[in-house]
Amino acid sequence: MSVTNIHQAKTNLSKLIEAAERGEEVIIARNGKPVAAIVPIAPPNLGEQDTPGKRIEGIWAGEVGVSDPDWWKNDDEFIDLFYDVSKFEKNPDAA
């Protein structure tokens, strides 16, 4: 266990964190009085379900359904909004 003041801790934070990773405890003091500690933490114990980035096959089986089987088909009215230019032509009689 080592003791350091706040100024030294700000200057050498990365070194203090490396010490904590090695298992050491670092005490930070203000005016000689301990006020905080940098301590190592245990790595989280992740089960198979909680492992980040790992995909579990079939986890959603039977849970998801499609309500509209034709959801992928084009909607002509919607497409006309993009390609039917006549709807957007300026009317010379309009003020």
N, C-alpha and C positions, 0 to 999 in steps of 0.2 A: 504494500500500500504506500503510495506516495502522496505528498501534499504539495499543492501549487497555489499561487495566488491568482486572482482573476485576470490580471494583465498577462501573466505567463500563459494562462489557459487560453486566452483569446489568440495569442501569438502562436501557440503550439497545439491547437485543437486537434489537427490530424494526427499528430504524434500521440496525444493522449487517447484518442480513439483506437489507434493501433495497439496501445498498451492494454486497453480494455478488451480488445479482440484476443490478445494473448492470455487473458484471464486475470489481469491485474485490476485492482481497484484504485481509482484516482480521486482524491479529495480536493475540492476547490475551496479556498479560504478567502475571506474578506477581512482585512486587518488582523490576520492571524487566527480568526475564528472560522471553523468549518461551516460552510453554508450549503454545499452541494457535493454530489458524488457522481462519478462516471463509473458505472459498473458493467461487466459483461452480462449479456442476456442469453438465455438458452434458446437455441433455434426452435421454431414452432414444430410441433409434432403433427404433421399433416397426414391424414388418412388418405386412402385411395380416392375417395370422393372429393376431397378438398385440394388435391394436388393441382396447382395452377398450370395451365398449358396442356394438361393431359386430357384427351377426349376419351370418354367411356362410351363404347358402342352400345346402342340400343337404349340409352337412358330415357329418351322421350317416346319410346315405343308405346303406342296406344294412347298417348296423351294429347296428340295434336291431330286435328281433323280439318278438312277443307270444306267450308260451308258453301262455296260457289265453285262447282267444277269447271266453269267457263271463265274463271277469273283472268286468265291469260289472254283471252281474245280481245281484239281491238274494239274500241268503242268509236263507231263512225262519227258520231256527233262531236266527240272530244277531238278526234283527228281533224275534223273540218275547221276547228278553231285555229289550227296551225297552218292549214294549207289552203283554205278557201279565202282567197284574197278579196273577193268581191264584197265580203262583209265589212271590210275595212277601207274600201275606196271612199274618197271624199266626195260628198254630194255638193255640187256647185250651188244648188239652191239653198243649202243650209247656211245659216248665218254664222 
